[in-house]
Amino acid sequence: MDDATDRSLTARARAGDRGAFGQLYDRHVRPVYGQAYGILGDHAAAEDATQETFVTAWRKLPTITTEDSLLPWLLVTARYTALNARRAAQRRRLHDDALTDDLPAGDDVERAAANVRVREEIARAVARLSEVDRTLYELCLEDGLTYAEAAERLGLTHASVRNRLSRLRATLRADLRAIRETT
């Protein structure tokens, strides 16, 4: 293995040297995985978070500034990536629980049919949103991204994402109230 410092490997990787980035990966993958596993407690999820951390590092290499080691930056990124993954998993579990709670018990078929109509109306309301708002709905409300992550992906400010989602939620709530009043 090369005795190059993280600083020199990072500089080479910035210049497009995949081998240098590979050395950084080999050097730091275990502590990054350990950070992710400590938060997630699941091997597959920790592997995904570790991969996402290194993909983010590759993408952000031009803006990463390190004094000596890239490891502190990687560990912070792994922590936030794992926390976001844990929050998204919790939201999915809550969503899945809500769906199973909506299953009809006995002769509650009318209620189940109303729930199907509500979901269909939500889908129609989301389809009527602007492209940016629809994308925000998918990123934040379905995929579980944070406002900051969605803002970065879409080139918006955090405040803009927050305001758009607030308006979007109010619109969807109003649409749902109107549906409930007619059912």
Disulfide bonds with the S-S distance in Angstrom:
none
